[in-house]
Amino acid sequence: MGRFAMKSVAARAGGAGAAAVFGLSLLLLAGCSSLPDKPHRTVLYDFGPGPLAAAAAPGAAALPPITLADLDTAASRLEGTALNYRLGYADANELRPYAGSRWTQPPLQLFRQRLRDGLTPSRTVLGTLEAANLSREGRSTDVLRISLDEFSHYFESPTASVGLVRVRATLVRGSPAGERVLGQRVFTVRQAAPTNDAAGGVKALTAASDEAVGQMVAWVNQAR
C-alpha cells in the first residue's frame, strides 16, 4: 500500500473515531436529560414557637387544676398531617391537600399543645395519668375534652382566603357519683390569609387557632 493510501485510511479511521465519540456524547446528553428531576423537599409547618415568655395571669392561684383529656386521633378525620384547603367558590365539600407541604403533627395535636400553653398561665394543667393518680387519692378535677371539626385554608374566591378553625369543647366535672357536664361549646374562627398559598394558609390557621384558644381559655376559666 502506498504512502498516500495509508494516509487516506488513517484519515478515515480518525474521522470515524471522532464521529463515534460525538455520537456517544449525544447519547449521554440524551440519557441525562431523561433522568428524573431532583425530588422537591417537603416543607414542614407547625404553629411556631408561640410566646417566648408566659406571664402568670392575675389570680391564677385561685383557679383549681384542670385535666386536658387525651386525644382520640383514630376517631378524627383530621388525624393525618396533610395541609388541606377548600375551594368554597367551586366545591366546598372537597378537601384538597397541598402538594409538598405538610404539618409536623396532626392539626389536633398541634392545637392541643397550643391550648395547654394557653391554660398554663392561669392554672395547673394535668394529663390523664396525673388525674388518675389524684382520683385514687379521692380528689378530682374538671376535665376538658376537645375535637377539631374543621381545620382548612378556605378560599372564598380565587383571590380571597381565610384560615377556618372549628373546635368543639366539652367541660365535665368528676365526682364519686360520676361526671357532670358543666358546658359544651363550639368555637368557630376565621382569620384572613396574607397570601393565597400554603404558607399563607399556615399563618391564617395559626392565627385562627390562637384566637380560638383564647376564647376557650376565657370560657373555661369562667365555668363554675
C-alpha positions as CSV (number, residue, x, y, z in Angstrom):
1,M,0.0,0.0,0.0
2,G,1.4,3.4,-1.0
3,R,2.1,6.3,1.3
4,F,-0.9,8.2,0.0
5,A,-3.3,5.3,0.5
6,M,-2.1,4.8,4.1
7,K,-2.7,8.5,4.9
8,S,-6.2,8.2,3.4
9,V,-7.0,5.1,5.6
10,A,-5.7,6.8,8.7
11,A,-7.8,9.9,8.0
12,R,-10.9,7.9,7.5
13,A,-10.2,6.0,10.8
14,G,-9.7,9.2,12.7
15,G,-12.9,10.6,11.3
16,A,-14.8,7.5,12.2
17,G,-13.4,7.7,15.7
18,A,-14.4,11.3,16.2
19,A,-17.9,10.6,14.9
20,A,-18.2,7.7,17.3
21,V,-17.1,9.9,20.2
22,F,-19.5,12.7,19.2
23,G,-22.4,10.2,18.9
24,L,-21.6,8.8,22.3
25,S,-21.7,12.3,23.8
26,L,-25.1,12.9,22.3
27,L,-26.4,9.6,23.7
28,L,-25.0,10.6,27.2
29,L,-26.6,14.0,27.0
30,A,-29.9,12.5,25.9
31,G,-29.7,10.0,28.8
32,C,-29.0,12.7,31.3
33,S,-32.0,14.8,30.1
34,S,-34.3,11.8,30.6
35,L,-33.3,11.4,34.3
36,P,-36.0,12.4,36.8
37,D,-35.6,15.8,38.4
38,K,-34.2,16.0,41.9
39,P,-37.2,15.4,44.3
40,H,-38.5,18.6,45.9
41,R,-38.1,18.9,49.7
42,T,-41.4,18.7,51.6
43,V,-42.0,21.8,53.5
44,L,-43.0,21.1,57.1
45,Y,-45.1,23.6,59.2
46,D,-46.2,24.0,62.8
47,F,-47.8,26.8,64.8
48,G,-44.4,28.4,65.5
49,P,-42.7,28.8,68.9
50,G,-45.6,30.8,70.5
51,P,-45.0,33.3,73.3
52,L,-41.3,33.0,74.4
53,A,-42.3,34.0,77.9
54,A,-45.7,33.5,79.5
55,A,-46.6,35.7,82.5
56,A,-48.9,34.3,85.1
57,A,-52.4,35.7,85.0
58,P,-53.6,37.7,88.0
59,G,-55.4,35.5,90.5
60,A,-54.0,32.3,88.9
61,A,-53.6,30.6,92.2
62,A,-57.3,30.8,92.9
63,L,-58.1,28.6,89.9
64,P,-58.1,24.9,90.5
65,P,-56.1,22.4,88.3
66,I,-57.8,21.1,85.2
67,T,-57.2,17.9,83.2
68,L,-56.8,18.2,79.4
69,A,-58.1,14.9,78.1
70,D,-56.1,12.7,75.8
71,L,-56.9,12.9,72.1
72,D,-58.7,10.2,70.2
73,T,-56.9,10.8,66.9
74,A,-58.0,7.5,65.5
75,A,-61.6,8.7,65.6
76,S,-60.8,12.0,63.9
77,R,-60.8,12.6,60.2
78,L,-58.0,15.1,60.8
79,E,-55.5,12.6,62.2
80,G,-53.2,13.0,59.2
81,T,-50.5,15.7,58.6
82,A,-51.8,17.0,55.3
83,L,-52.2,20.7,54.9
84,N,-55.7,21.0,53.4
85,Y,-57.6,23.7,51.6
86,R,-61.1,24.1,50.2
87,L,-62.4,26.0,47.2
88,G,-65.5,27.4,48.7
89,Y,-66.5,29.2,45.5
90,A,-66.2,25.9,43.5
91,D,-66.8,22.9,45.6
92,A,-66.7,23.4,49.4
93,N,-67.3,19.7,50.0
94,E,-63.9,18.7,48.5
95,L,-60.9,18.7,50.9
96,R,-57.7,19.1,48.9
97,P,-54.2,18.6,50.2
98,Y,-51.3,21.0,49.3
99,A,-48.6,19.1,47.4
100,G,-45.2,19.3,49.0
101,S,-46.4,21.0,52.3
102,R,-47.4,19.2,55.5
103,W,-47.8,19.7,59.2
104,T,-45.2,18.3,61.5
105,Q,-48.0,16.6,63.6
106,P,-51.8,16.1,63.1
107,P,-53.5,19.5,63.5
108,L,-55.5,18.2,66.5
109,Q,-52.2,17.6,68.4
110,L,-50.8,21.0,67.4
111,F,-54.0,22.6,68.6
112,R,-53.9,20.7,71.9
113,Q,-50.4,21.8,72.6
114,R,-51.4,25.4,72.0
115,L,-54.4,25.0,74.2
116,R,-52.2,23.6,77.0
117,D,-49.9,26.6,76.7
118,G,-52.9,28.9,76.9
119,L,-54.3,27.3,80.0
120,T,-51.0,27.0,81.9
121,P,-50.6,30.7,82.9
122,S,-53.8,30.6,84.9
123,R,-53.8,27.1,86.4
124,T,-52.1,23.8,86.6
125,V,-52.8,21.6,83.6
126,L,-52.8,17.8,84.2
127,G,-52.6,14.9,81.9
128,T,-54.9,11.9,82.1
129,L,-52.3,9.8,84.1
130,E,-51.8,12.6,86.7
131,A,-55.6,13.0,87.0
132,A,-55.9,9.3,87.6
133,N,-53.4,9.5,90.5
134,L,-55.4,12.3,92.1
135,S,-58.6,10.3,91.7
136,R,-57.0,7.4,93.6
137,E,-56.4,9.9,96.4
138,G,-60.0,10.8,96.4
139,R,-59.5,14.1,94.6
140,S,-60.8,15.1,91.2
141,T,-60.5,17.9,88.6
142,D,-62.6,19.3,85.9
143,V,-61.8,17.7,82.5
144,L,-61.7,19.5,79.2
145,R,-62.3,17.4,76.1
146,I,-61.9,18.8,72.6
147,S,-62.5,17.7,69.0
148,L,-61.3,19.5,65.9
149,D,-64.2,19.6,63.4
150,E,-62.8,21.9,60.8
151,F,-59.2,23.0,60.0
152,S,-58.6,24.2,56.5
153,H,-57.4,27.0,54.3
154,Y,-60.7,28.1,52.9
155,F,-60.9,30.0,49.6
156,E,-63.9,32.3,49.5
157,S,-62.9,33.4,46.0
158,P,-59.9,32.9,43.8
159,T,-58.3,35.9,45.4
160,A,-59.5,35.8,49.0
161,S,-59.0,33.1,51.6
162,V,-59.1,32.5,55.3
163,G,-57.9,30.0,57.9
164,L,-61.0,28.3,59.1
165,V,-61.0,26.5,62.5
166,R,-63.9,25.0,64.3
167,V,-63.4,23.2,67.7
168,R,-65.9,21.5,69.9
169,A,-65.1,21.7,73.6
170,T,-66.8,19.8,76.5
171,L,-66.1,20.6,80.1
172,V,-67.1,18.0,82.7
173,R,-66.7,17.8,86.5
174,G,-65.9,14.5,88.0
175,S,-67.2,13.2,91.3
176,P,-67.7,9.9,93.1
177,A,-71.2,9.7,91.7
178,G,-69.9,10.2,88.1
179,E,-69.3,13.0,85.7
180,R,-71.4,16.1,85.3
181,V,-71.3,18.2,82.1
182,L,-70.6,21.8,83.0
183,G,-70.9,23.1,79.5
184,Q,-70.3,22.4,75.8
185,R,-69.5,25.0,73.1
186,V,-68.4,25.2,69.5
187,F,-65.7,27.8,68.7
188,T,-65.6,28.9,65.0
189,V,-62.9,31.3,64.0
190,R,-61.8,32.8,60.6
191,Q,-58.6,34.7,60.0
192,A,-57.7,36.2,56.7
193,A,-54.7,34.7,54.9
194,P,-51.9,37.1,53.9
195,T,-51.2,35.1,50.8
196,N,-53.3,32.6,48.8
197,D,-50.8,29.7,49.1
198,A,-49.7,27.1,51.6
199,A,-47.5,29.5,53.6
200,G,-50.4,32.0,53.8
201,G,-52.8,29.3,54.9
202,V,-50.4,28.2,57.7
203,K,-50.3,31.8,59.0
204,A,-54.0,32.2,58.9
205,L,-54.7,28.8,60.5
206,T,-52.2,29.6,63.3
207,A,-53.8,32.9,64.0
208,A,-57.3,31.4,64.0
209,S,-56.1,28.6,66.4
210,D,-54.6,31.2,68.8
211,E,-57.9,33.2,68.8
212,A,-59.9,30.0,69.4
213,V,-57.6,29.1,72.2
214,G,-58.0,32.5,73.8
215,Q,-61.8,32.2,73.6
216,M,-61.8,28.7,75.0
217,V,-59.5,29.6,77.9
218,A,-61.8,32.5,78.9
219,W,-64.8,30.2,78.7
220,V,-63.2,27.5,80.8
221,N,-61.9,30.0,83.4
222,Q,-65.4,31.4,83.9
223,A,-67.0,28.0,84.4
224,R,-68.4,27.2,87.8
